Amino acid sequence: MGPGKDVVTTSTLRENRGMEKYIVTLTAKEREQLEAIVSKGSHQSQKVINALILLNCDTSSGRCRRSGQEVAAVLHVSARKIDRVKKRFVEEGYEAALVRPPGQRVYDSKIDGELEARLIALSCGEPPEGQANWSLRRLAQRAVELEYVDSLSHETVRRALKKTNSSRGAR
């Protein structure tokens, strides 16, 4: 390369490929709190592991920082977990990195009050021919046959009946 040209170093290339995207730099107070979590008290295991991850990935004040792969091997966790904890620390802060993020999935229940009442009435009625009681699968199948819903899992029926303390045709 001629004069005036930029020299690309190996570390810059690694950063550009996403290998070391999130750099953890702890304050003295944060380091103290993390060491307290690790050394004493009763904390959730994942909180302790996340604290150990942050302590081992810390780059503040010239500490000998380990790579994500080394930390993963020592703590017996995946390299992906290391990256997720570091990402939460950098983007969301100290507290967020220690605890598991809340679930993002939201499921709409197929069973509303009307369908629940129909299932209870069906389960309290006469069981199919040759059967002493309704099975959960037969209840789900019958609800679909009667066009109460398009599809229904036996597990969904179980949860609905359990919630109401209903049995399946027991007398």
C-alpha positions as CSV (number, residue, x, y, z in Angstrom):
1,M,0.0,0.0,0.0
2,G,1.2,3.4,-0.8
3,P,1.4,6.5,1.4
4,G,-1.9,7.8,2.7
5,K,-3.6,4.4,2.4
6,D,-5.2,3.0,5.6
7,V,-3.8,-0.3,6.9
8,V,-6.5,-2.7,8.0
9,T,-5.5,-4.7,11.1
10,T,-6.6,-8.2,12.0
11,S,-8.5,-7.0,15.0
12,T,-10.5,-4.6,12.9
13,L,-11.4,-7.4,10.5
14,R,-12.6,-9.5,13.4
15,E,-14.7,-6.7,14.7
16,N,-16.2,-6.2,11.2
17,R,-17.2,-9.9,11.0
18,G,-19.0,-9.6,14.3
19,M,-16.7,-11.7,16.5
20,E,-16.2,-9.0,19.2
21,K,-19.2,-6.8,18.7
22,Y,-20.1,-6.1,22.4
23,I,-17.3,-4.9,24.7
24,V,-18.0,-5.1,28.5
25,T,-16.5,-2.4,30.6
26,L,-17.5,-2.5,34.3
27,T,-17.3,0.3,36.8
28,A,-15.7,-0.5,40.2
29,K,-19.1,-0.5,41.8
30,E,-20.6,-2.9,39.3
31,R,-17.6,-5.2,39.7
32,E,-18.0,-5.1,43.5
33,Q,-21.7,-6.0,43.2
34,L,-21.0,-8.8,40.8
35,E,-18.3,-10.3,43.0
36,A,-20.8,-10.1,45.9
37,I,-23.4,-12.0,43.9
38,V,-20.8,-14.7,43.0
39,S,-19.3,-15.1,46.4
40,K,-22.2,-15.0,48.9
41,G,-25.9,-15.1,49.3
42,S,-28.6,-17.1,47.7
43,H,-29.2,-16.1,44.1
44,Q,-30.7,-17.7,41.1
45,S,-28.2,-19.9,39.3
46,Q,-28.5,-18.0,36.0
47,K,-27.9,-14.7,37.8
48,V,-24.7,-16.1,39.2
49,I,-23.6,-17.5,35.8
50,N,-24.4,-14.1,34.1
51,A,-22.4,-12.3,36.8
52,L,-19.4,-14.7,36.2
53,I,-19.7,-14.0,32.4
54,L,-19.6,-10.3,32.9
55,L,-16.7,-10.5,35.4
56,N,-14.7,-12.7,32.9
57,C,-15.5,-10.5,29.9
58,D,-14.6,-7.2,31.7
59,T,-12.1,-5.0,29.9
60,S,-11.9,-2.1,32.4
61,S,-8.5,-1.0,33.9
62,G,-6.3,-3.3,31.8
63,R,-7.8,-6.6,33.1
64,C,-6.7,-9.7,31.3
65,R,-9.9,-10.3,29.3
66,R,-10.7,-13.8,28.1
67,S,-12.3,-14.5,24.8
68,G,-15.9,-15.6,24.6
69,Q,-14.8,-19.1,23.7
70,E,-12.6,-19.3,26.7
71,V,-15.3,-18.1,29.1
72,A,-17.8,-20.5,27.5
73,A,-15.4,-23.4,28.1
74,V,-14.7,-22.5,31.7
75,L,-18.3,-21.9,32.7
76,H,-19.7,-24.7,30.6
77,V,-22.1,-22.5,28.7
78,S,-22.5,-21.8,25.0
79,A,-20.6,-19.0,23.2
80,R,-24.1,-17.8,22.2
81,K,-25.1,-17.3,25.8
82,I,-21.9,-15.2,26.4
83,D,-22.8,-13.0,23.4
84,R,-26.4,-12.6,24.6
85,V,-25.4,-11.5,28.1
86,K,-22.8,-9.1,26.7
87,K,-25.3,-7.7,24.3
88,R,-27.9,-7.1,27.1
89,F,-25.2,-5.5,29.2
90,V,-24.2,-3.1,26.4
91,E,-27.7,-2.3,25.1
92,E,-29.9,-2.5,28.2
93,G,-27.6,-2.1,31.2
94,Y,-26.2,-3.8,34.2
95,E,-29.5,-5.0,35.8
96,A,-30.9,-6.4,32.5
97,A,-27.8,-8.4,31.9
98,L,-28.2,-10.3,35.2
99,V,-31.7,-11.5,34.8
100,R,-33.4,-13.5,32.0
101,P,-35.5,-11.3,29.7
102,P,-39.2,-11.7,29.9
103,G,-40.8,-13.9,27.3
104,Q,-42.0,-12.2,24.1
105,R,-44.5,-14.7,22.9
106,V,-48.2,-14.0,23.2
107,Y,-50.7,-16.6,22.3
108,D,-54.4,-16.0,21.9
109,S,-56.5,-18.6,23.6
110,K,-58.8,-20.6,21.3
111,I,-61.1,-21.1,24.2
112,D,-63.5,-18.3,25.2
113,G,-66.2,-18.4,27.8
114,E,-68.8,-19.8,25.3
115,L,-66.6,-22.6,24.1
116,E,-65.6,-23.5,27.6
117,A,-69.2,-23.8,28.6
118,R,-69.9,-26.0,25.6
119,L,-67.0,-28.2,26.4
120,I,-68.1,-28.6,30.0
121,A,-71.7,-29.4,28.9
122,L,-70.3,-31.9,26.4
123,S,-68.1,-33.5,29.0
124,C,-70.9,-33.8,31.5
125,G,-73.2,-35.4,28.8
126,E,-73.4,-39.0,27.7
127,P,-70.0,-40.4,26.6
128,P,-69.6,-41.9,23.1
129,E,-71.0,-45.4,22.6
130,G,-68.9,-48.1,24.1
131,Q,-67.0,-45.7,26.4
132,A,-67.5,-45.2,30.1
133,N,-66.1,-41.6,30.0
134,W,-65.1,-39.0,27.5
135,S,-61.4,-38.9,26.6
136,L,-59.8,-35.5,26.1
137,R,-59.0,-36.4,22.4
138,R,-62.6,-37.4,21.8
139,L,-63.9,-34.2,23.4
140,A,-61.6,-32.1,21.2
141,Q,-62.6,-34.1,18.1
142,R,-66.3,-33.8,18.9
143,A,-66.0,-30.0,19.4
144,V,-64.5,-29.8,15.9
145,E,-67.2,-32.0,14.5
146,L,-69.9,-29.8,16.0
147,E,-68.1,-26.8,14.4
148,Y,-67.5,-25.0,17.7
149,V,-63.9,-24.4,16.5
150,D,-61.8,-25.2,13.4
151,S,-59.2,-27.2,15.4
152,L,-58.7,-28.0,19.0
153,S,-55.9,-29.8,20.9
154,H,-56.7,-32.4,23.6
155,E,-54.2,-30.4,25.7
156,T,-56.2,-27.2,25.3
157,V,-59.3,-29.2,26.4
158,R,-57.4,-30.5,29.4
159,R,-56.4,-27.0,30.5
160,A,-60.0,-25.7,30.2
161,L,-61.5,-28.6,32.2
162,K,-58.8,-28.5,34.8
163,K,-59.4,-24.7,35.3
164,T,-63.0,-25.4,36.0
165,N,-62.4,-28.6,38.1
166,S,-64.5,-30.6,35.7
167,S,-64.2,-34.3,35.2
168,R,-65.0,-36.1,31.9
169,G,-68.4,-37.7,32.6
170,A,-67.6,-39.2,36.1
171,R,-70.8,-39.7,38.0
